[in-house]
Amino acid sequence: MKTIFITLAGLFSIISANAQKLKEAEIPAPVKESFAKEFSGVKANEWQKEGNTYEAEFDLKKTETSATFSADGKLLETEQEIAVTTLPKAASDYVTKNYPGHKLSEASRITESGTNKVFYEAEVKKGKEGTDLIFDDTGNFIRKEEAKQEDKD
């Protein structure tokens, strides 16, 4: 199962580099319906298409949040911004040890739908260069990814 998630996450990270912004009218009806059902009363600030998935960015209880859906409307994952100080200690320790001179600039909590598995993403920056580090729910390092384009802006 872990291998499947890592493979899927890697695929999402590759296609996220090619994300394109969409107007709400361009989003398939099953995706919009699923979003409305999962996040009742919330309006998406932005939609993006990443390969065969659709990502809605929105504020949920004053927290920057995104949700990724398959084209048929299945919720795949939800990502919420968190304070960097709330990362698991093992993740913070990993950053300190392996990225000296880098600033831990952003963090988020990712919940995989269906399994409710939790992962953490920590963005570290040195100058304008950013790297996203992915950790499991206890803070064990899984992999690194180039920061998404919107993270670099």
C-alpha positions in Angstrom: 0.0 0.0 0.0 2.8 2.4 0.9 4.4 1.7 -2.5 1.1 2.5 -4.3 0.8 5.8 -2.4 4.4 6.8 -3.1 3.9 6.0 -6.8 0.6 8.0 -6.9 2.2 10.9 -5.0 5.1 10.9 -7.4 2.7 10.9 -10.3 0.7 13.8 -8.8 3.9 15.8 -8.2 5.1 15.3 -11.8 1.7 16.4 -13.3 1.4 19.3 -10.8 4.3 20.9 -12.6 2.0 21.1 -15.6 -1.1 22.4 -13.8 -3.3 24.7 -15.7 -5.8 27.1 -14.2 -9.4 26.6 -15.2 -12.7 28.5 -14.9 -15.4 26.9 -12.9 -17.4 26.4 -16.1 -14.6 24.1 -17.4 -14.8 21.7 -14.4 -16.7 18.5 -15.0 -20.1 18.3 -13.3 -19.2 15.2 -11.2 -16.2 17.1 -9.8 -18.3 20.2 -8.9 -21.0 18.1 -7.4 -18.6 16.1 -5.3 -16.9 19.4 -4.1 -20.2 20.9 -3.1 -21.2 17.7 -1.2 -17.8 17.3 0.6 -17.4 21.0 1.4 -21.0 22.3 1.7 -21.3 26.1 1.6 -17.7 26.6 0.5 -16.7 28.3 -2.8 -13.5 27.4 -4.6 -11.2 30.4 -5.0 -9.3 28.6 -7.9 -9.5 25.4 -9.9 -6.6 23.7 -11.6 -6.3 20.7 -13.8 -3.3 18.5 -13.1 -3.1 15.7 -15.6 -6.4 13.8 -15.1 -7.2 15.3 -11.7 -8.9 18.6 -10.7 -7.8 20.6 -7.7 -9.9 23.2 -5.9 -8.2 25.8 -3.7 -10.4 27.3 -1.0 -10.6 28.6 2.6 -12.1 26.3 5.1 -12.6 27.8 8.5 -10.0 30.5 7.7 -7.4 27.8 6.7 -6.0 27.6 3.2 -7.1 24.2 1.9 -7.1 22.3 -1.4 -8.9 19.2 -2.5 -8.0 16.9 -5.4 -10.6 15.0 -7.3 -10.6 12.4 -10.1 -12.5 13.3 -13.3 -15.4 11.2 -12.1 -15.7 13.3 -8.9 -13.9 11.0 -6.4 -12.2 12.9 -3.7 -8.5 11.8 -3.7 -6.9 13.9 -1.0 -7.3 17.1 1.1 -4.4 19.3 2.0 -4.6 22.0 4.7 -2.0 24.6 5.6 -0.7 24.2 9.2 1.8 26.2 11.3 5.3 25.0 10.7 5.6 24.6 14.5 2.9 21.9 14.4 4.9 19.5 12.2 5.9 16.3 14.0 9.2 16.8 15.9 10.9 14.1 13.8 10.1 16.1 10.6 11.4 19.4 12.1 14.5 17.6 13.3 15.1 16.2 9.8 14.9 19.6 8.3 17.3 21.1 10.8 19.8 18.3 10.3 19.6 17.9 6.5 18.9 21.4 5.4 21.2 23.8 7.3 20.8 27.4 6.2 17.3 26.7 4.8 14.1 28.3 6.2 11.1 26.1 6.9 8.6 28.4 5.2 5.4 26.5 4.9 3.8 23.3 6.1 0.6 21.3 5.3 -1.2 18.3 6.5 -2.4 15.9 3.7 -5.2 13.4 4.3 -5.6 10.6 1.7 -9.2 10.0 1.1 -10.5 6.5 1.6 -7.7 5.4 3.9 -7.5 8.7 6.0 -3.7 8.3 6.0 -2.0 11.5 7.0 1.2 12.9 5.5 3.0 16.2 6.1 4.6 18.5 3.5 7.2 20.9 4.6 8.6 23.6 2.2 12.2 24.6 2.8 13.7 27.5 1.1 17.2 28.9 0.6 17.0 32.1 -1.3 14.5 31.7 -4.1 15.0 27.9 -4.4 12.3 25.8 -2.7 12.0 22.1 -2.0 9.0 20.2 -0.7 9.7 17.4 1.8 7.1 14.7 2.4 6.8 12.9 5.8 4.6 10.2 7.2 2.2 10.8 10.1 5.0 10.4 12.7 7.5 12.6 10.9 9.6 10.0 9.1 11.0 11.3 5.8 9.5 9.8 2.7 10.8 11.9 -0.3 11.6 15.3 -1.6 10.0 17.2 -4.6 10.7 20.4 -6.3 8.4 23.1 -4.9 5.3 23.6 -7.0 5.3 26.6 -9.2 2.7 28.4 -7.1 4.9 27.9 -4.1 7.8 29.6 -5.9 5.7 32.7 -6.9 
